[in-house]
Amino acid sequence: MGIKEQLQELEDKISKGLDEAYKKMVEFKKHKKSPIIVSKDGKIIKIQPEKIQQR
């Protein structure tokens, strides 16, 4: 397996891990009924987890 294939495999694993972490975070926030805090256009906003669409 070449370096490009190894890097692609690593990238795929990282992407899957981030997707899973995102899903778990949204579910946790729904369970705790707490907003998700994000920065958008330099402003801090709160998003209710019920408004988040699952991937």
C-alpha positions in Angstrom: 0.0 0.0 0.0 1.4 3.3 -1.1 1.5 6.6 0.9 -1.5 8.0 -1.0 -3.6 5.0 -0.1 -2.5 5.2 3.5 -3.4 8.8 3.7 -6.8 8.3 2.1 -7.5 5.5 4.5 -6.5 7.7 7.4 -8.7 10.6 6.1 -11.6 8.2 5.8 -11.2 7.0 9.4 -11.0 10.6 10.7 -14.1 11.6 8.7 -16.1 8.7 10.1 -14.9 9.4 13.6 -15.9 13.1 13.3 -19.3 12.2 11.9 -19.9 9.8 14.8 -18.8 12.3 17.4 -21.1 14.9 15.8 -24.1 12.5 16.0 -23.3 11.6 19.6 -23.0 15.3 20.6 -26.4 16.2 19.0 -28.1 13.3 20.8 -26.5 14.2 24.1 -27.6 17.8 23.7 -31.1 16.7 22.9 -31.1 14.4 26.0 -29.9 17.2 28.2 -32.2 19.8 26.5 -29.3 22.2 26.2 -28.4 24.4 23.2 -25.4 23.9 20.9 -23.2 26.9 21.0 -21.4 27.9 17.7 -19.7 30.8 16.1 -21.2 32.2 12.9 -19.9 35.2 11.1 -17.9 36.1 14.2 -21.0 36.0 16.4 -21.8 33.4 19.1 -25.2 31.8 18.6 -27.2 29.2 20.3 -29.0 26.5 18.3 -31.6 24.2 19.8 -30.5 20.6 19.0 -34.0 19.8 17.8 -33.4 22.1 14.9 -30.2 20.2 13.9 -30.7 17.8 11.0 -28.9 14.5 11.4 -26.5 13.5 8.6 
